[in-house]
């Protein structure tokens, strides 16, 4: 346990950040999962809608610094590629 007042405050701040970061990461995972499930079911229209929502969620996670910038680009790119591949030409 932290002994000084400043260390106690840092501990409180770290706990708040951790809670927020976990929520953001969970949201990113859920968004990706929705796109993948729509693709597995063969529903390209739902996958396209889910992709748009997922892009926004993932980008928000990146802007907050929870998800690394390159990871954001990679996740969005892979999802978009998968949806484009499944969509009829």
Secondary structure, 3 states (H helix, E strand, C coil): CCCCHHHHHHHHHHHHHHHHHHHHHHHHHHHHHHHHHHHHCCCHHHHHHHHHHHHHHHHHHHHCCCCCHHHHHHHHHHHHHHHHHHCCC
